[in-house]
């Protein structure tokens, strides 16, 4: 992979995009405990400051959380799969239909909070343009309460999309949108002229697959973090720590190029 990147960087600018959870930082039992280290922040900032380089974080988390992570680091921040984007020069984007869904998402949050008592032990993350209801800590005997609540809200709120994940539910605006759309939006707002950049995208889950395909179609480099099973990513790294090592090598390559 490094040999390919080295060859391509001799003739193309670099545009590196990273997922957050499971990619830049390991997955944790409590999502709030998944912290970005000071060293990683510094290295992303160094990479973004090198010549002919852009760096973005494209995450399921909301823009508010990403801004707390990376404030002032010179990165493009894309929250909620790219439904909202903030550039270092303060230009911003919010997908119109997603923006209009905020009130309904707030109602869904309040319903979950009223229907699921504290002893059900869920974690409800409010990303403003989405919700994530984690039930991995819920006692097995109480999990049907969580599933029943999600079913009710899905039926009552067709304006929203309810996505069942292995140990959580995501509630999103009912708009066709993937990380590939997020990549397209980021690229269009960057006003790239001339030589198309070398896109590098790293992610860890099935919801990163559209971004892998997007990058592959542009002769870029796609990197899966974790098991390489059933993925269209071209390369695989075993952990966020391995990706951190790659980021350090990218900094070195950009300084030399």
Rosetta blueprint (number, residue, H / E / L):
1 X L
2 X H
3 X H
4 X H
5 X H
6 X H
7 X H
8 X H
9 X H
10 X L
11 X L
12 X L
13 X L
14 X E
15 X E
16 X E
17 X E
18 X E
19 X L
20 X L
21 X E
22 X L
23 X L
24 X L
25 X E
26 X L
27 X L
28 X L
29 X L
30 X L
31 X H
32 X H
33 X H
34 X L
35 X L
36 X L
37 X L
38 X H
39 X H
40 X H
41 X H
42 X H
43 X H
44 X H
45 X H
46 X H
47 X H
48 X H
49 X H
50 X L
51 X L
52 X L
53 X E
54 X E
55 X E
56 X E
57 X E
58 X E
59 X L
60 X L
61 X L
62 X L
63 X H
64 X H
65 X H
66 X H
67 X H
68 X H
69 X H
70 X H
71 X L
72 X L
73 X L
74 X L
75 X L
76 X E
77 X E
78 X E
79 X E
80 X H
81 X H
82 X H
83 X L
84 X E
85 X E
86 X E
87 X L
88 X L
89 X L
90 X L
91 X L
92 X E
93 X E
94 X E
95 X L
96 X H
97 X H
98 X H
99 X H
100 X H
101 X L
102 X H
103 X H
104 X H
105 X H
106 X H
107 X H
108 X H
109 X H
110 X H
111 X H
112 X H
113 X H
114 X H
115 X H
116 X L
117 X L
118 X H
119 X H
120 X H
121 X L
122 X L
123 X E
124 X E
125 X E
126 X E
127 X L
128 X L
129 X L
130 X E
131 X E
132 X E
133 X E
134 X E
135 X L
136 X L
137 X L
138 X L
139 X L
140 X H
141 X H
142 X H
143 X H
144 X H
145 X H
146 X H
147 X H
148 X H
149 X H
150 X H
151 X H
152 X H
153 X H
154 X H
155 X H
156 X H
157 X L
158 X L
159 X L
160 X E
161 X E
162 X E
163 X E
164 X E
165 X E
166 X L
167 X L
168 X E
169 X E
170 X E
171 X E
172 X E
173 X E
174 X L
175 X L
176 X L
177 X L
178 X L
179 X H
180 X H
181 X H
182 X H
183 X H
184 X H
185 X H
186 X H
187 X H
188 X H
189 X H
190 X L
191 X L
192 X L
193 X L
194 X L
195 X L
196 X L
197 X L
198 X E
199 X E
200 X E
201 X E
202 X E
203 X E
204 X L
205 X L
206 X H
207 X H
208 X H
209 X H
210 X H
211 X H
212 X H
213 X H
214 X H
215 X H
216 X H
217 X H
218 X L
219 X L
220 X L
221 X E
222 X E
223 X E
224 X E
225 X E
226 X L
227 X L
228 X L
229 X L
230 X L
231 X L
232 X L
233 X L
234 X L
235 X E
236 X E
237 X E
238 X L
239 X L
240 X H
241 X H
242 X H
243 X H
244 X H
245 X H
246 X H
247 X H
248 X H
249 X H
250 X H
251 X H
252 X H
253 X H
254 X H
255 X H
256 X H
257 X L
